[in-house]
Amino acid sequence: MGISERRAERHKGRHVAQMLASASRVGADANVLGTPIVNGTDLEIGDRFQIISAHRQTTLGGPGRIRIGDGVFVNAGVVVYSEMAITIEDDVALANEVYVMDTSSHGMEGREPYAAPVTIGAGTWVGARAIVLPGVTIGRRVVVGAGAVVTKDVPDEVLVAGNPARVLRSLTYPSHCKRAWHDIYCFCPGSLRNPTPS
Ligand SMILES: CC(C)(COP(=O)(O)OP(=O)(O)OC[C@H]1O[C@@H](n2cnc3c(N)ncnc32)[C@H](O)[C@@H]1OP(=O)(O)O)[C@@H](O)C(=O)NCCC(=O)NCCS
């Protein structure tokens, strides 16, 4: 590695440390593009975390418990806001402007705000501008279509879409495929590492 590459690596390391400073744990090989607002007070992040803040600022925080697994990708404009508990398991992708919340923040009809934990299962891909409401558990390797409003629990390995989100069909994967989405970090058929699966 040359001097300029080492310098760039140091700069990247400082940027990542600065941007994710509120997390009590950040695993190896995190990558931060842009300047997201990451201010969770009970936040732990796994290995190979990628977060982008670009045309829309990405925010990840609140006073609740946020646990992010390994290999999670958070794209531009995502909002993850927790006052209770949000768990984003390994290999989840949150596309542009996805909104995940575990509290309704305001009460209605004289009631207190509704707050309940949210879990997004391992390998799930949440499409652009989808909204995941308080109390929802999304299963493993689910695809949530763009613009969906997820109001109820979603079982493993299905495609859901629409408002309110409904199951459109089951999904099937090759046995070695951990994720419902593919990028350079996975070996799934159709990914950049494995563009022509045998
Ligand atoms: C859901 C998705 C993955 C397509 O999956 P697919 O299996 O190829 O689905 P199809 O395109 O065959 O559509 C199946 C049906 O679902 C409907 N559908 C597809 N996506 C939908 C969506 N987001 N919302 C509502 N309905 C949707 C189609 O209109 C079709 O309906 P029909 O059977 O009545 O004609 C895709 O539409 C999508 O939402 N992708 C997300 C892309 C994204 O957010 N990228 C982010 C980049 S960071």
Ligand as a Chemical Component Dictionary entry (heavy atoms), coordinates in Angstrom:
data_LIG
# 
_chem_comp.id                   LIG 
_chem_comp.type                 NON-POLYMER 
_chem_comp.pdbx_formal_charge   0 
_chem_comp.three_letter_code    LIG 
# 
loop_
_chem_comp_atom.comp_id 
_chem_comp_atom.atom_id 
_chem_comp_atom.alt_atom_id 
_chem_comp_atom.type_symbol 
_chem_comp_atom.charge 
_chem_comp_atom.model_Cartn_x 
_chem_comp_atom.model_Cartn_y 
_chem_comp_atom.model_Cartn_z 
_chem_comp_atom.pdbx_ordinal 
LIG C1  C1  C 0 -40.761 -6.217  -5.134  1  
LIG C2  C2  C 0 -39.689 -6.108  -6.212  2  
LIG C3  C3  C 0 -38.363 -6.598  -5.644  3  
LIG C4  C4  C 0 -40.066 -6.895  -7.440  4  
LIG O1  O1  O 0 -40.148 -8.273  -7.170  5  
LIG P1  P1  P 0 -40.649 -9.284  -8.301  6  
LIG O2  O2  O 0 -40.760 -10.627 -7.727  7  
LIG O3  O3  O 0 -39.776 -9.108  -9.492  8  
LIG O4  O4  O 0 -42.083 -8.765  -8.528  9  
LIG P2  P2  P 0 -42.816 -8.411  -9.882  10 
LIG O5  O5  O 0 -42.193 -7.209  -10.484 11 
LIG O6  O6  O 0 -42.908 -9.668  -10.697 12 
LIG O7  O7  O 0 -44.239 -8.025  -9.341  13 
LIG C5  C5  C 0 -45.133 -8.947  -8.771  14 
LIG C6  C6  C 0 -46.396 -8.186  -8.413  15 
LIG O8  O8  O 0 -46.108 -7.331  -7.310  16 
LIG C7  C7  C 0 -46.366 -5.960  -7.639  17 
LIG N1  N1  N 0 -45.326 -5.171  -7.036  18 
LIG C8  C8  C 0 -43.988 -5.243  -7.259  19 
LIG N2  N2  N 0 -43.333 -4.366  -6.499  20 
LIG C9  C9  C 0 -44.277 -3.727  -5.765  21 
LIG C10 C10 C 0 -44.198 -2.700  -4.792  22 
LIG N3  N3  N 0 -43.024 -2.193  -4.423  23 
LIG N4  N4  N 0 -45.338 -2.289  -4.241  24 
LIG C11 C11 C 0 -46.537 -2.827  -4.615  25 
LIG N5  N5  N 0 -46.654 -3.793  -5.522  26 
LIG C12 C12 C 0 -45.543 -4.239  -6.100  27 
LIG C13 C13 C 0 -46.322 -5.932  -9.166  28 
LIG O9  O9  O 0 -47.076 -4.857  -9.663  29 
LIG C14 C14 C 0 -46.902 -7.273  -9.513  30 
LIG O10 O10 O 0 -48.291 -7.210  -9.380  31 
LIG P3  P3  P 0 -49.270 -8.075  -10.338 32 
LIG O11 O11 O 0 -48.933 -9.512  -10.043 33 
LIG O12 O12 O 0 -50.626 -7.663  -9.896  34 
LIG O13 O13 O 0 -48.915 -7.681  -11.730 35 
LIG C15 C15 C 0 -39.546 -4.655  -6.686  36 
LIG O14 O14 O 0 -40.742 -4.227  -7.275  37 
LIG C16 C16 C 0 -39.164 -3.687  -5.582  38 
LIG O15 O15 O 0 -39.999 -3.117  -4.882  39 
LIG N6  N6  N 0 -37.832 -3.526  -5.452  40 
LIG C17 C17 C 0 -37.225 -2.657  -4.492  41 
LIG C18 C18 C 0 -36.102 -1.905  -5.172  42 
LIG C19 C19 C 0 -35.456 -0.965  -4.223  43 
LIG O16 O16 O 0 -36.083 -0.419  -3.331  44 
LIG N7  N7  N 0 -34.180 -0.780  -4.405  45 
LIG C20 C20 C 0 -33.456 0.040   -3.475  46 
LIG C21 C21 C 0 -32.085 0.301   -3.947  47 
LIG S1  S1  S 0 -31.123 0.923   -2.620  48 
# 
loop_
_chem_comp_bond.comp_id 
_chem_comp_bond.atom_id_1 
_chem_comp_bond.atom_id_2 
_chem_comp_bond.value_order 
_chem_comp_bond.pdbx_ordinal 
LIG C1  C2  SING 1  
LIG C2  C3  SING 2  
LIG C2  C4  SING 3  
LIG C2  C15 SING 4  
LIG C4  O1  SING 5  
LIG O1  P1  SING 6  
LIG P1  O2  DOUB 7  
LIG P1  O3  SING 8  
LIG P1  O4  SING 9  
LIG O4  P2  SING 10 
LIG P2  O5  DOUB 11 
LIG P2  O6  SING 12 
LIG P2  O7  SING 13 
LIG O7  C5  SING 14 
LIG C5  C6  SING 15 
LIG C6  O8  SING 16 
LIG C6  C14 SING 17 
LIG O8  C7  SING 18 
LIG C7  N1  SING 19 
LIG C7  C13 SING 20 
LIG N1  C8  SING 21 
LIG N1  C12 SING 22 
LIG C8  N2  DOUB 23 
LIG N2  C9  SING 24 
LIG C9  C10 SING 25 
LIG C9  C12 DOUB 26 
LIG C10 N3  SING 27 
LIG C10 N4  DOUB 28 
LIG N4  C11 SING 29 
LIG C11 N5  DOUB 30 
LIG N5  C12 SING 31 
LIG C13 O9  SING 32 
LIG C13 C14 SING 33 
LIG C14 O10 SING 34 
LIG O10 P3  SING 35 
LIG P3  O11 DOUB 36 
LIG P3  O12 SING 37 
LIG P3  O13 SING 38 
LIG C15 O14 SING 39 
LIG C15 C16 SING 40 
LIG C16 O15 DOUB 41 
LIG C16 N6  SING 42 
LIG N6  C17 SING 43 
LIG C17 C18 SING 44 
LIG C18 C19 SING 45 
LIG C19 O16 DOUB 46 
LIG C19 N7  SING 47 
LIG N7  C20 SING 48 
LIG C20 C21 SING 49 
LIG C21 S1  SING 50 
# 
